[in-house]
Amino acid sequence: MTGRAGPGVRVLVVEDSAVVRHVLARLIRDDPRLELVEAVETAEEALRLVPLLRPDVISMDVRLPGMDGLEATRRIMAECPTPIVIVSDSSTDPALRISMNALRSGALSVVQKPAGWPVDAAGGRAIATQLYIMSQVPVIRHRLHYGAVGPAVEAPPPPRLRPRLIGMAASTGGPQAFSHVMGALPAGFPWPILLVQHMGAGFMEGFAAWLDTQTRLSVGLARQGDVMRPGHVYVAPAEAHLTLGAGDEIRLNHAPPVGGQRPSANALFASMARVGAGAIGVLLTGMGEDGAVGLRDMRRAGGYTIAEDRSTAIVHGMPGAAERIGAVSISLPLEQIAPHLVAIASAVPRLPLAAGMEGRRP
């Protein structure tokens, strides 16, 4: 099944279901940004074609006859590095922990497989956009290449900055960005981190488990009433807003999406604004504008806010929106964010969490 000739991003589809293969081919053909170069049903056929066709991006299923999509991803990233988006049904085999294994194998993102045709407009556009955006990401042997790291440029923290917790958020390109930042933080990092990542509902547990392997900090899904502990990362679970409670405990709620997102970066940052200078907000790569208004709330309340600079953001939508409305204290390239946080931790006297909470086990 070959696609039309054209100037679009060249996509190879690997999917054993004839129905889903047809749906994905139709989505790609209907999007002027994309060009379908081939659609195949086995990993073995994909491995044969990748060096011949040199696609710009691959849509990869996980459950394939013979070699599975995770092994195919590992082989492709080792032999002929190509951006790979896992398009999978998260409900077919929860034990597979698709997102953790896919990201570990070298995939750039994980999206929910369409159930059939017609696909709703938003779902089809989301898959096509993921393929288009991820095709732009240079990959080298299983690793993202963010460009040469220049000399560290560290702005001094604001003189009245007294942080006690950090909130971070991202969307498209977030898993790799979080891995880059978290992997550079030391084991003794003194503050808890609340984290929002836009990702399909079935993939969040696997994402948190994967991120835990990328850092010396302890990473897990946030739970209602968790008392935050230094050096722990609390990931917003699927379909729940992650917010900071009045006693600095974790609060989860299932209120309607904010700006189309649940979990919402705006909801997280807005809840952190009440602690003023006790909070740092970090907004990384992502489509749309989620997080911009909440980050502005934090900054107006005295918090310190960091946005990923355009030079490294895979998609500068979210951090760019925050910059435009004056929500950002400083914009930094991705490789400078962790060193900057460590410098703040070294220079600023540490305040405990709410009285009597630090050190308690959730």
C-alpha positions as a Python dict, from the first residue, in 0.01 Angstrom:
ca = {
    (1, 'M'): (0, 0, 0),
    (2, 'T'): (190, 305, -120),
    (3, 'G'): (106, 671, -89),
    (4, 'R'): (89, 968, -319),
    (5, 'A'): (403, 1146, -430),
    (6, 'G'): (445, 1486, -273),
    (7, 'P'): (651, 1718, -61),
    (8, 'G'): (511, 1609, 274),
    (9, 'V'): (679, 1434, 566),
    (10, 'R'): (736, 1073, 460),
    (11, 'V'): (560, 824, 691),
    (12, 'L'): (605, 447, 718),
    (13, 'V'): (313, 272, 890),
    (14, 'V'): (375, -59, 1070),
    (15, 'E'): (42, -213, 1180),
    (16, 'D'): (-84, -571, 1156),
    (17, 'S'): (-456, -490, 1168),
    (18, 'A'): (-584, -429, 816),
    (19, 'V'): (-859, -203, 951),
    (20, 'V'): (-627, 16, 1156),
    (21, 'R'): (-367, 15, 881),
    (22, 'H'): (-631, 152, 644),
    (23, 'V'): (-740, 413, 898),
    (24, 'L'): (-385, 537, 953),
    (25, 'A'): (-316, 543, 579),
    (26, 'R'): (-632, 748, 528),
    (27, 'L'): (-536, 993, 804),
    (28, 'I'): (-194, 1040, 649),
    (29, 'R'): (-327, 1081, 295),
    (30, 'D'): (-582, 1338, 414),
    (31, 'D'): (-318, 1552, 585),
    (32, 'P'): (-131, 1785, 345),
    (33, 'R'): (173, 1782, 574),
    (34, 'L'): (225, 1407, 536),
    (35, 'E'): (302, 1154, 265),
    (36, 'L'): (247, 779, 307),
    (37, 'V'): (545, 594, 163),
    (38, 'E'): (437, 244, 269),
    (39, 'A'): (211, 59, 513),
    (40, 'V'): (324, -288, 624),
    (41, 'E'): (200, -546, 872),
    (42, 'T'): (520, -692, 1020),
    (43, 'A'): (828, -561, 1198),
    (44, 'E'): (1048, -773, 974),
    (45, 'E'): (915, -596, 664),
    (46, 'A'): (965, -259, 833),
    (47, 'L'): (1328, -341, 914),
    (48, 'R'): (1385, -432, 550),
    (49, 'L'): (1226, -113, 419),
    (50, 'V'): (1359, 152, 655),
    (51, 'P'): (1711, 171, 504),
    (52, 'L'): (1563, 160, 153),
    (53, 'L'): (1280, 413, 191),
    (54, 'R'): (1442, 636, 456),
    (55, 'P'): (1109, 759, 599),
    (56, 'D'): (1103, 1079, 802),
    (57, 'V'): (893, 918, 1077),
    (58, 'I'): (749, 574, 1157),
    (59, 'S'): (408, 492, 1304),
    (60, 'M'): (473, 170, 1496),
    (61, 'D'): (228, -73, 1655),
    (62, 'V'): (347, -278, 1953),
    (63, 'R'): (165, -608, 1915),
    (64, 'L'): (282, -750, 1581),
    (65, 'P'): (313, -1109, 1451),
    (66, 'G'): (667, -1236, 1490),
    (67, 'M'): (896, -961, 1617),
    (68, 'D'): (703, -707, 1826),
    (69, 'G'): (712, -332, 1776),
    (70, 'L'): (932, -266, 2077),
    (71, 'E'): (1210, -490, 1949),
    (72, 'A'): (1169, -337, 1603),
    (73, 'T'): (1203, 9, 1758),
    (74, 'R'): (1523, -94, 1935),
    (75, 'R'): (1666, -239, 1613),
    (76, 'I'): (1576, 65, 1404),
    (77, 'M'): (1722, 307, 1659),
    (78, 'A'): (2044, 105, 1670),
    (79, 'E'): (2082, 47, 1297),
    (80, 'C'): (1904, 330, 1115),
    (81, 'P'): (1786, 594, 1368),
    (82, 'T'): (1446, 730, 1267),
    (83, 'P'): (1183, 916, 1470),
    (84, 'I'): (926, 661, 1589),
    (85, 'V'): (577, 725, 1727),
    (86, 'I'): (413, 428, 1898),
    (87, 'V'): (46, 409, 1798),
    (88, 'S'): (-102, 146, 2024),
    (89, 'D'): (-411, 32, 2208),
    (90, 'S'): (-325, 81, 2574),
    (91, 'S'): (-610, -143, 2690),
    (92, 'T'): (-507, -465, 2516),
    (93, 'D'): (-234, -569, 2757),
    (94, 'P'): (-182, -347, 3062),
    (95, 'A'): (104, -568, 3184),
    (96, 'L'): (300, -474, 2875),
    (97, 'R'): (346, -122, 3019),
    (98, 'I'): (358, 5, 2666),
    (99, 'S'): (473, 359, 2732),
    (100, 'M'): (762, 263, 2962),
    (101, 'N'): (896, 1, 2725),
    (102, 'A'): (840, 213, 2415),
    (103, 'L'): (1022, 515, 2552),
    (104, 'R'): (1300, 293, 2684),
    (105, 'S'): (1331, 140, 2336),
    (106, 'G'): (1381, 482, 2180),
    (107, 'A'): (1034, 591, 2066),
    (108, 'L'): (967, 963, 2091),
    (109, 'S'): (601, 949, 2191),
    (110, 'V'): (305, 718, 2247),
    (111, 'V'): (-46, 787, 2118),
    (112, 'Q'): (-376, 601, 2138),
    (113, 'K'): (-464, 382, 1841),
    (114, 'P'): (-782, 486, 1654),
    (115, 'A'): (-1067, 240, 1709),
    (116, 'G'): (-1196, 254, 1353),
    (117, 'W'): (-1312, 478, 1072),
    (118, 'P'): (-1431, 747, 1076),
    (119, 'V'): (-1194, 883, 1340),
    (120, 'D'): (-1320, 1194, 1516),
    (121, 'A'): (-1157, 1510, 1383),
    (122, 'A'): (-964, 1587, 1701),
    (123, 'G'): (-826, 1233, 1734),
    (124, 'G'): (-718, 1213, 1372),
    (125, 'R'): (-556, 1554, 1384),
    (126, 'A'): (-371, 1463, 1704),
    (127, 'I'): (-216, 1150, 1548),
    (128, 'A'): (-121, 1331, 1227),
    (129, 'T'): (27, 1620, 1421),
    (130, 'Q'): (233, 1387, 1641),
    (131, 'L'): (377, 1222, 1332),
    (132, 'Y'): (453, 1557, 1171),
    (133, 'I'): (616, 1712, 1478),
    (134, 'M'): (820, 1408, 1571),
    (135, 'S'): (953, 1384, 1217),
    (136, 'Q'): (1136, 1709, 1286),
    (137, 'V'): (1330, 1572, 1585),
    (138, 'P'): (1687, 1464, 1502),
    (139, 'V'): (1763, 1126, 1659),
    (140, 'I'): (2099, 961, 1709),
    (141, 'R'): (2130, 601, 1825),
    (142, 'H'): (1827, 597, 2056),
    (143, 'R'): (1897, 945, 2193),
    (144, 'L'): (1757, 1286, 2116),
    (145, 'H'): (2013, 1538, 1996),
    (146, 'Y'): (1948, 1879, 2145),
    (147, 'G'): (2248, 2045, 1983),
    (148, 'A'): (2586, 2132, 2124),
    (149, 'V'): (2580, 2240, 2485),
    (150, 'G'): (2722, 2586, 2512),
    (151, 'P'): (2886, 2745, 2814),
    (152, 'A'): (2658, 2757, 3116),
    (153, 'V'): (2481, 3088, 3153),
    (154, 'E'): (2318, 3099, 3493),
    (155, 'A'): (2109, 3396, 3596),
    (156, 'P'): (2119, 3458, 3971),
    (157, 'P'): (1800, 3369, 4154),
    (158, 'P'): (1578, 3658, 4257),
    (159, 'P'): (1696, 3801, 4590),
    (160, 'R'): (1377, 3712, 4778),
    (161, 'L'): (1340, 3365, 4627),
    (162, 'R'): (1277, 3104, 4897),
    (163, 'P'): (1150, 2793, 4714),
    (164, 'R'): (1019, 2480, 4880),
    (165, 'L'): (866, 2296, 4587),
    (166, 'I'): (872, 2284, 4206),
    (167, 'G'): (602, 2232, 3945),
    (168, 'M'): (689, 2119, 3592),
    (169, 'A'): (472, 2066, 3287),
    (170, 'A'): (510, 1963, 2923),
    (171, 'S'): (317, 1819, 2632),
    (172, 'T'): (458, 1716, 2293),
    (173, 'G'): (823, 1618, 2334),
    (174, 'G'): (786, 1618, 2711),
    (175, 'P'): (910, 1267, 2796),
    (176, 'Q'): (1254, 1332, 2649),
    (177, 'A'): (1269, 1684, 2792),
    (178, 'F'): (1179, 1558, 3140),
    (179, 'S'): (1437, 1282, 3109),
    (180, 'H'): (1701, 1540, 3021),
    (181, 'V'): (1618, 1766, 3316),
    (182, 'M'): (1551, 1496, 3578),
    (183, 'G'): (1857, 1300, 3477),
    (184, 'A'): (2077, 1598, 3561),
    (185, 'L'): (1936, 1655, 3912),
    (186, 'P'): (2137, 1509, 4202),
    (187, 'A'): (2011, 1246, 4443),
    (188, 'G'): (2011, 1501, 4724),
    (189, 'F'): (1788, 1749, 4543),
    (190, 'P'): (1606, 1925, 4825),
    (191, 'W'): (1254, 1986, 4693),
    (192, 'P'): (959, 1777, 4576),
    (193, 'I'): (852, 1813, 4214),
    (194, 'L'): (492, 1803, 4089),
    (195, 'L'): (477, 1702, 3723),
    (196, 'V'): (213, 1726, 3451),
    (197, 'Q'): (265, 1549, 3116),
    (198, 'H'): (-5, 1542, 2848),
    (199, 'M'): (-26, 1178, 2738),
    (200, 'G'): (-293, 921, 2659),
    (201, 'A'): (-476, 795, 2966),
    (202, 'G'): (-358, 437, 2939),
    (203, 'F'): (8, 528, 2926),
    (204, 'M'): (67, 737, 3238),
    (205, 'E'): (172, 459, 3475),
    (206, 'G'): (427, 336, 3225),
    (207, 'F'): (554, 690, 3167),
    (208, 'A'): (612, 741, 3540),
    (209, 'A'): (787, 404, 3569),
    (210, 'W'): (1010, 487, 3273),
    (211, 'L'): (1098, 832, 3409),
    (212, 'D'): (1195, 669, 3738),
    (213, 'T'): (1469, 485, 3547),
    (214, 'Q'): (1605, 810, 3402),
    (215, 'T'): (1684, 995, 3726),
    (216, 'R'): (1833, 956, 4072),
    (217, 'L'): (1512, 1100, 4218),
    (218, 'S'): (1215, 882, 4314),
    (219, 'V'): (932, 904, 4059),
    (220, 'G'): (577, 774, 4089),
    (221, 'L'): (215, 854, 4018),
    (222, 'A'): (70, 1108, 4261),
    (223, 'R'): (-192, 983, 4506),
    (224, 'Q'): (-464, 1176, 4683),
    (225, 'G'): (-336, 1309, 5014),
    (226, 'D'): (32, 1225, 4952),
    (227, 'V'): (257, 1433, 5177),
    (228, 'M'): (533, 1561, 4955),
    (229, 'R'): (888, 1454, 5030),
    (230, 'P'): (1214, 1613, 4916),
    (231, 'G'): (1369, 1454, 4609),
    (232, 'H'): (1042, 1287, 4506),
    (233, 'V'): (862, 1346, 4176),
    (234, 'Y'): (482, 1321, 4176),
    (235, 'V'): (336, 1258, 3828),
    (236, 'A'): (-25, 1356, 3757),
    (237, 'P'): (-224, 1038, 3689),
    (238, 'A'): (-452, 993, 3389),
    (239, 'E'): (-760, 1213, 3370),
    (240, 'A'): (-701, 1392, 3700),
    (241, 'H'): (-588, 1744, 3778),
    (242, 'L'): (-284, 1749, 4007),
    (243, 'T'): (-292, 2042, 4249),
    (244, 'L'): (-132, 2159, 4572),
    (245, 'G'): (-356, 2134, 4877),
    (246, 'A'): (-385, 2389, 5156),
    (247, 'G'): (-152, 2186, 5378),
    (248, 'D'): (102, 2125, 5103),
    (249, 'E'): (-42, 1780, 5039),
    (250, 'I'): (-126, 1634, 4698),
    (251, 'R'): (-480, 1696, 4579),
    (252, 'L'): (-632, 1519, 4277),
    (253, 'N'): (-965, 1607, 4124),
    (254, 'H'): (-1169, 1511, 3821),
    (255, 'A'): (-1310, 1854, 3743),
    (256, 'P'): (-1368, 1925, 3372),
    (257, 'P'): (-1063, 1973, 3151),
    (258, 'V'): (-904, 2317, 3162),
    (259, 'G'): (-838, 2446, 2813),
    (260, 'G'): (-903, 2096, 2684),
    (261, 'Q'): (-647, 1935, 2916),
    (262, 'R'): (-682, 1705, 3217),
    (263, 'P'): (-437, 1699, 3384),
    (264, 'S'): (-382, 2069, 3325),
    (265, 'A'): (-60, 2262, 3374),
    (266, 'N'): (-269, 2572, 3440),
    (267, 'A'): (-452, 2395, 3724),
    (268, 'L'): (-122, 2287, 3881),
    (269, 'F'): (52, 2623, 3853),
    (270, 'A'): (-253, 2818, 3971),
    (271, 'S'): (-271, 2603, 4286),
    (272, 'M'): (99, 2667, 4351),
    (273, 'A'): (59, 3043, 4323),
    (274, 'R'): (-72, 3063, 4679),
    (275, 'V'): (272, 2981, 4821),
    (276, 'G'): (422, 3281, 4643),
    (277, 'A'): (800, 3286, 4655),
    (278, 'G'): (795, 2931, 4789),
    (279, 'A'): (732, 2789, 4441),
    (280, 'I'): (923, 2747, 4117),
    (281, 'G'): (734, 2674, 3795),
    (282, 'V'): (898, 2517, 3489),
    (283, 'L'): (719, 2500, 3153),
    (284, 'L'): (876, 2283, 2884),
    (285, 'T'): (801, 2190, 2523),
    (286, 'G'): (443, 2143, 2412),
    (287, 'M'): (169, 2238, 2168),
    (288, 'G'): (-97, 2489, 2266),
    (289, 'E'): (-101, 2730, 2558),
    (290, 'D'): (-161, 2515, 2867),
    (291, 'G'): (41, 2640, 3162),
    (292, 'A'): (89, 2998, 3044),
    (293, 'V'): (-185, 3158, 3255),
    (294, 'G'): (-103, 2948, 3561),
    (295, 'L'): (264, 3037, 3530),
    (296, 'R'): (165, 3404, 3518),
    (297, 'D'): (-37, 3356, 3837),
    (298, 'M'): (272, 3211, 4002),
    (299, 'R'): (497, 3494, 3890),
    (300, 'R'): (251, 3763, 4001),
    (301, 'A'): (237, 3594, 4342),
    (302, 'G'): (616, 3612, 4378),
    (303, 'G'): (710, 3270, 4245),
    (304, 'Y'): (1001, 3208, 4010),
    (305, 'T'): (910, 3086, 3663),
    (306, 'I'): (1126, 2920, 3398),
    (307, 'A'): (1035, 2845, 3035),
    (308, 'E'): (1226, 2631, 2791),
    (309, 'D'): (1392, 2849, 2530),
    (310, 'R'): (1289, 2831, 2167),
    (311, 'S'): (1636, 2706, 2072),
    (312, 'T'): (1573, 2360, 2225),
    (313, 'A'): (1194, 2322, 2256),
    (314, 'I'): (1063, 2057, 2017),
    (315, 'V'): (742, 2263, 2012),
    (316, 'H'): (763, 2614, 2155),
    (317, 'G'): (386, 2658, 2182),
    (318, 'M'): (339, 2635, 2560),
    (319, 'P'): (658, 2814, 2672),
    (320, 'G'): (613, 3068, 2391),
    (321, 'A'): (259, 3147, 2509),
    (322, 'A'): (391, 3203, 2861),
    (323, 'E'): (661, 3438, 2731),
    (324, 'R'): (408, 3643, 2534),
    (325, 'I'): (193, 3718, 2839),
    (326, 'G'): (482, 3806, 3069),
    (327, 'A'): (461, 3487, 3274),
    (328, 'V'): (831, 3397, 3255),
    (329, 'S'): (1109, 3508, 3489),
    (330, 'I'): (1375, 3349, 3266),
    (331, 'S'): (1392, 3139, 2948),
    (332, 'L'): (1668, 2880, 2934),
    (333, 'P'): (1781, 2613, 2686),
    (334, 'L'): (1690, 2267, 2807),
    (335, 'E'): (2044, 2170, 2908),
    (336, 'Q'): (2071, 2474, 3139),
    (337, 'I'): (1749, 2420, 3335),
    (338, 'A'): (1875, 2151, 3574),
    (339, 'P'): (2206, 2329, 3648),
    (340, 'H'): (2008, 2647, 3715),
    (341, 'L'): (1781, 2465, 3962),
    (342, 'V'): (2083, 2310, 4132),
    (343, 'A'): (2245, 2655, 4158),
    (344, 'I'): (1930, 2791, 4321),
    (345, 'A'): (1927, 2499, 4564),
    (346, 'S'): (2290, 2566, 4654),
    (347, 'A'): (2252, 2941, 4697),
    (348, 'V'): (1916, 2978, 4867),
    (349, 'P'): (1845, 2880, 5229),
    (350, 'R'): (1612, 2584, 5227),
    (351, 'L'): (1265, 2616, 5377),
    (352, 'P'): (1081, 2305, 5493),
    (353, 'L'): (743, 2201, 5366),
    (354, 'A'): (440, 2289, 5576),
    (355, 'A'): (516, 2253, 5946),
    (356, 'G'): (571, 1896, 6052),
    (357, 'M'): (533, 1748, 5704),
    (358, 'E'): (887, 1712, 5581),
    (359, 'G'): (1022, 1366, 5635),
    (360, 'R'): (685, 1201, 5687),
    (361, 'R'): (616, 904, 5470),
    (362, 'P'): (300, 920, 5261),
}
